[in-house]
Amino acid sequence: MTRPDPAPHLAAAAAATARPGQPAALFDALDQAMGGAIGHILFTILVADRSAGFNQRCYTNMPEAYPVGGRKPIVDTPWFRRVLDEGQPYIGRTAEDIREVFFDHDLIRSLGCDSVLNLPVRWNGTSIGTINLLHRDGYYTEADIPTGQQFAALAVPAVLHVIRS
């Protein structure tokens, strides 16, 4: 599947770092830009709090289903090791892939989402959070990862702001 040129979307997200009203201004811009460059139905950003043992949602485009402040437990799984420990993106291509990884798979599926692209937000060699894009079955491919990683790098100041608040 051919995606749009990501350059204008990356530029829009980068410009948002200078706007007042952070981190919401950057989170909103990432939602819009990543929707335009890669695509998503559900878009969330989670901050990893390893000491407390959970990931906490700091942004969502579907607050009724996935409210800000919602938590997911950090469990030592292959997904956790891949995304948060090793800093590698994860693609789940089908509803079965999502079922194997996420305890809330029924809610995800009810929103029309059967594939996922999880992108670690990395700072100083550590995953400090994730950007999570979900879409219809088979939507994401490895070709989406480089663009997604550029957006994840742009998310660093906003995620750090949440961590330090």
VOKOLZA-393260 format. One record per residue (C-alpha): x, y, z. Coordinates in steps of 0.25 Angstrom, whole numbers, padded with zeros to 4 digits, always signed. Example, Ala and Ser with C-alpha at 12.3 -4.5 7.8 and 13.67 -1.06 7.14 Angstrom:
BEGIN
+0049-0018+0031 +0055-0004+0029 
! end
This chain:
BEGIN
+0000+0000+0000 +0005+0014-0004 +0005+0024+0007 +0005+0039+0005 +0018+0047+0005 +0021+0048+0020 +0030+0061+0019 +0018+0071+0020 +0012+0063+0032 +0026+0062+0039 +0028+0077+0037 +0014+0080+0043 +0017+0072+0055 +0031+0078+0057 +0025+0092+0056 +0016+0088+0067 +0027+0087+0077 +0028+0103+0077 +0013+0105+0080 +0008+0108+0094 -0001+0099+0101 +0009+0087+0102 +0009+0075+0103 -0006+0075+0097 -0002+0084+0085 +0009+0074+0081 +0000+0061+0084 -0011+0067+0075 -0002+0070+0064 +0004+0056+0064 -0010+0050+0064 -0013+0058+0051 +0000+0057+0045 +0001+0042+0047 -0013+0040+0042 -0009+0047+0029 +0004+0041+0027 +0002+0026+0032 -0013+0025+0036 -0021+0021+0048 -0034+0019+0054 -0030+0018+0068 -0018+0027+0073 -0012+0027+0087 +0001+0031+0094 +0005+0024+0107 +0016+0027+0117 +0024+0016+0123 +0025+0016+0138 +0033+0004+0141 +0035+0007+0155 +0020+0007+0157 +0018-0005+0148 +0008+0001+0138 +0007+0009+0125 -0002+0021+0126 -0010+0027+0115 -0006+0042+0113 -0013+0044+0099 -0025+0038+0092 -0033+0041+0080 -0045+0032+0086 -0046+0037+0100 -0059+0030+0102 -0053+0016+0100 -0039+0019+0104 -0039+0031+0114 -0026+0039+0117 -0021+0034+0130 -0025+0020+0127 -0014+0009+0131 -0009-0004+0125 -0001-0013+0134 +0014-0015+0130 +0015-0030+0129 +0028-0037+0125 +0024-0042+0111 +0030-0043+0098 +0023-0031+0093 +0028-0023+0106 +0043-0028+0103 +0042-0024+0089 +0036-0011+0090 +0040-0005+0103 +0053-0013+0106 +0059-0014+0093 +0052-0001+0086 +0047-0009+0074 +0034-0006+0068 +0023-0016+0067 +0013-0019+0056 +0001-0028+0059 -0006-0030+0046 -0018-0038+0050 -0029-0038+0061 -0022-0051+0065 -0009-0044+0067 -0015-0033+0076 -0022-0044+0084 -0009-0051+0087 -0003-0038+0092 -0014-0029+0098 -0023-0032+0109 -0033-0022+0104 -0034-0028+0090 -0049-0029+0090 -0050-0014+0092 -0040-0012+0081 -0048-0021+0072 -0061-0014+0075 -0055-0001+0070 -0052-0007+0056 -0037-0009+0059 -0031-0022+0055 -0016-0017+0053 -0007-0009+0061 +0007-0002+0060 +0013+0001+0073 +0025+0011+0073 +0034+0012+0085 +0037+0027+0089 +0052+0026+0092 +0061+0036+0100 +0075+0034+0105 +0075+0019+0101 +0061+0016+0108 +0047+0014+0104 +0039+0025+0111 +0026+0022+0105 +0019+0017+0092 +0011+0023+0081 +0000+0013+0077 -0007+0013+0064 -0018+0003+0061 -0026+0001+0048 -0033-0010+0040 -0028-0023+0037 -0014-0024+0030 -0013-0009+0030 +0002-0007+0035 +0014-0012+0029 +0029-0011+0031 +0029+0001+0021 +0022+0009+0032 +0033+0007+0042 +0043+0018+0038 +0033+0029+0037 +0026+0024+0050 +0040+0025+0057 +0042+0039+0052 +0029+0043+0058 +0032+0036+0071 +0045+0044+0072 +0037+0057+0071 +0028+0052+0082 +0040+0052+0092 +0039+0066+0098 +0024+0064+0100 +0025+0050+0107 +0037+0056+0116 +0028+0067+0120 +0017+0057+0124 +0027+0049+0132 +0033+0061+0139 +0019+0067+0143 
! end
